[in-house]
């Protein structure tokens, strides 16, 4: 939810899937992965200032990096306002994702959370904000509220992260096809299509 390349990568993958001849037979499964689980939510600290502090780069360099990301997003049809993004820990958002997986609306919730964080300057660690986003994505209000303190869903988040470590995931976005082929990063649509076609061909001859 906090990685702009995940937002961009999601849309590049979806563009590839739209052109894939067997798209109706493709199932997309979401998994949790926190890049910075120890991040402290600080709504009044700009993402730019935090980036400068953590990455040890100048403000000018940071602004240039942000501009490049925003340009890449725009080429994918997305609006990202990096400077206005609220610095927020994503753990509770991941709890909601786990609930959304159970209810079959994970993709809708992921999209809504990305948009909230990158385009609408919303705090994705704020309880009321998260519940509102969850309800709009099709989740029950009380179930969404309960999810934010759920140990069971927290265990599911940790299980996803352990699985990612076992297969060597060190960054996101990371896509795995048929438990065999991996695509790392917000790659071009053509790259996703090529991998999907290869995975499909192998699956159909098994």
C-alpha positions as CSV (number, residue, x, y, z in Angstrom):
1,X,0.0,0.0,0.0
2,X,2.9,2.4,0.5
3,X,5.0,1.3,-2.5
4,X,4.2,3.3,-5.7
5,X,5.8,0.7,-7.9
6,X,3.2,-1.8,-6.5
7,X,0.4,0.5,-7.6
8,X,2.0,0.9,-11.0
9,X,2.9,-2.7,-11.3
10,X,-0.6,-3.8,-10.5
11,X,-2.0,-1.7,-13.4
12,X,0.7,-2.9,-15.8
13,X,-0.1,-6.5,-14.9
14,X,-3.9,-5.9,-15.2
15,X,-3.3,-4.3,-18.7
16,X,-1.4,-7.5,-19.7
17,X,-4.1,-9.7,-18.2
18,X,-6.7,-7.8,-20.2
19,X,-4.9,-8.8,-23.4
20,X,-4.3,-12.4,-22.3
21,X,-6.5,-14.8,-24.3
22,X,-7.3,-17.1,-21.3
23,X,-7.8,-14.3,-18.8
24,X,-11.1,-15.7,-17.6
25,X,-9.3,-18.8,-16.3
26,X,-6.7,-16.8,-14.3
27,X,-7.0,-16.4,-10.6
28,X,-5.2,-13.6,-8.8
29,X,-4.2,-14.1,-5.2
30,X,-2.9,-11.3,-3.0
31,X,-0.3,-11.7,-0.3
32,X,0.9,-9.4,2.5
33,X,4.4,-8.0,2.6
34,X,5.6,-5.0,4.6
35,X,8.7,-3.3,3.3
36,X,9.1,-1.3,6.6
37,X,7.1,-2.9,9.4
38,X,8.8,-0.7,12.0
39,X,7.7,2.5,10.4
40,X,6.0,4.9,12.8
41,X,2.8,6.6,11.5
42,X,3.5,10.4,11.5
43,X,0.7,12.2,9.7
44,X,2.4,15.6,10.1
45,X,5.7,14.6,8.6
46,X,5.8,14.9,4.8
47,X,6.8,11.8,2.9
48,X,9.5,13.9,1.1
49,X,11.1,14.9,4.4
50,X,11.0,11.3,5.7
51,X,12.6,10.0,2.4
52,X,15.4,12.6,2.7
53,X,16.1,11.5,6.3
54,X,16.0,7.7,5.7
55,X,17.6,7.5,2.2
56,X,20.3,10.1,3.1
57,X,19.7,12.0,-0.1
58,X,19.3,15.8,-0.8
59,X,15.8,17.3,-1.1
60,X,16.6,18.0,-4.7
61,X,17.5,14.4,-5.4
62,X,14.3,13.2,-3.6
63,X,12.1,15.6,-5.6
64,X,13.7,14.3,-8.8
65,X,13.0,10.7,-7.7
66,X,9.4,11.5,-6.8
67,X,8.9,13.3,-10.2
68,X,10.2,10.2,-12.0
69,X,7.8,8.0,-10.2
70,X,4.9,10.3,-10.9
71,X,5.8,10.4,-14.5
72,X,5.9,6.6,-14.7
73,X,2.5,6.5,-12.9
74,X,1.0,9.0,-15.4
75,X,2.1,6.9,-18.3
76,X,0.2,4.0,-16.7
77,X,-2.9,6.2,-16.3
78,X,-2.5,6.8,-12.6
79,X,-2.2,10.0,-10.6
80,X,0.3,9.9,-7.7
81,X,1.0,12.8,-5.5
82,X,4.1,11.7,-3.6
83,X,4.6,15.0,-1.7
84,X,1.1,14.8,-0.1
85,X,1.2,11.1,0.8
86,X,0.6,10.6,4.6
87,X,3.5,8.8,6.3
88,X,1.7,5.7,7.7
89,X,2.4,2.2,8.8
90,X,0.6,-0.3,6.6
91,X,0.1,-3.2,9.1
92,X,-3.6,-2.5,9.8
93,X,-4.3,-2.1,6.1
94,X,-2.8,-5.5,5.6
95,X,-5.1,-6.9,8.3
96,X,-8.0,-5.6,6.2
97,X,-6.5,-7.2,3.1
98,X,-6.5,-10.6,4.8
99,X,-10.2,-10.1,5.6
100,X,-10.8,-9.0,2.0
101,X,-9.1,-12.2,0.7
102,X,-11.5,-14.3,2.8
103,X,-14.5,-12.3,1.4
104,X,-13.3,-12.3,-2.2
105,X,-12.8,-8.5,-2.6
106,X,-9.1,-8.2,-2.1
107,X,-8.4,-6.6,-5.5
108,X,-11.1,-3.9,-5.0
109,X,-9.7,-3.1,-1.5
110,X,-6.1,-3.0,-2.7
111,X,-7.0,-0.6,-5.5
112,X,-8.9,1.6,-3.0
113,X,-6.0,1.6,-0.5
114,X,-3.5,2.5,-3.2
115,X,-5.7,5.4,-4.4
116,X,-6.3,6.6,-0.8
117,X,-2.6,6.7,0.0
118,X,-1.1,8.0,-3.3
119,X,-3.9,10.1,-4.8
120,X,-6.1,11.2,-1.9
121,X,-3.6,11.9,0.8
122,X,-5.5,9.7,3.3
123,X,-4.0,8.2,6.4
124,X,-4.1,4.4,5.8
125,X,-3.3,3.7,9.5
126,X,-6.3,5.7,10.7
127,X,-9.1,3.5,12.0
128,X,-12.1,5.5,10.7
129,X,-10.4,6.0,7.3
130,X,-9.7,2.3,7.0
131,X,-13.2,1.2,7.9
132,X,-14.7,3.7,5.4
133,X,-12.4,2.4,2.6
134,X,-13.2,-1.2,3.5
135,X,-17.0,-0.6,3.5
136,X,-16.7,1.1,0.1
137,X,-14.9,-1.9,-1.2
138,X,-17.6,-4.2,-0.1
139,X,-16.7,-5.3,3.4
140,X,-19.0,-5.3,6.4
141,X,-18.4,-2.3,8.7
142,X,-18.2,-4.2,12.0
143,X,-16.1,-7.0,10.5
144,X,-13.7,-4.4,9.1
145,X,-13.4,-2.7,12.5
146,X,-12.8,-6.0,14.2
147,X,-10.2,-6.9,11.7
148,X,-8.0,-4.1,12.8
149,X,-7.2,-5.8,16.1
150,X,-7.5,-9.4,14.9
151,X,-4.8,-11.8,16.0
152,X,-6.0,-14.4,13.6
153,X,-5.6,-12.0,10.6
154,X,-2.3,-10.8,12.1
155,X,-1.1,-14.4,12.0
156,X,-2.1,-14.6,8.3
157,X,0.0,-11.5,7.6
158,X,3.0,-13.1,9.3
159,X,2.5,-16.3,7.4
160,X,2.5,-14.4,4.1
161,X,5.7,-12.7,5.0
162,X,7.4,-15.9,6.1
163,X,6.4,-17.5,2.8
164,X,7.9,-14.5,0.9
165,X,11.1,-14.9,2.7
166,X,11.3,-18.6,1.9
167,X,11.0,-18.0,-1.8
168,X,13.5,-15.2,-1.7
169,X,11.3,-12.1,-2.0
170,X,13.4,-9.0,-1.0
171,X,11.3,-6.3,-2.4
172,X,7.9,-5.5,-4.0
173,X,6.1,-5.7,-6.3
174,X,6.7,-9.4,-6.8
175,X,4.5,-11.6,-9.0
176,X,4.6,-15.4,-9.0
177,X,2.9,-17.4,-11.8
178,X,1.8,-21.0,-11.2
179,X,4.3,-21.2,-8.3
180,X,7.1,-21.3,-10.8
181,X,7.8,-18.1,-12.7
182,X,8.5,-14.8,-11.0
183,X,8.4,-11.2,-12.2
184,X,10.0,-8.6,-9.9
185,X,9.2,-4.9,-10.2
186,X,6.8,-2.9,-12.2
187,X,7.7,-4.4,-15.5
188,X,6.3,-3.6,-18.9
189,X,3.0,-5.1,-20.0
190,X,4.8,-7.2,-22.6
191,X,6.9,-8.9,-19.9
192,X,3.9,-10.0,-18.0
193,X,2.2,-11.3,-21.1
194,X,5.3,-13.3,-22.1
195,X,5.5,-14.9,-18.7
196,X,1.7,-15.6,-18.5
197,X,1.8,-17.2,-22.0
198,X,4.8,-19.4,-21.0
199,X,3.2,-20.5,-17.7
200,X,-0.1,-21.2,-19.5
201,X,1.5,-23.3,-22.2
202,X,3.3,-25.4,-19.6
203,X,0.2,-25.9,-17.6
204,X,-1.9,-27.0,-20.6
205,X,0.6,-29.8,-21.5
206,X,0.8,-31.2,-18.0
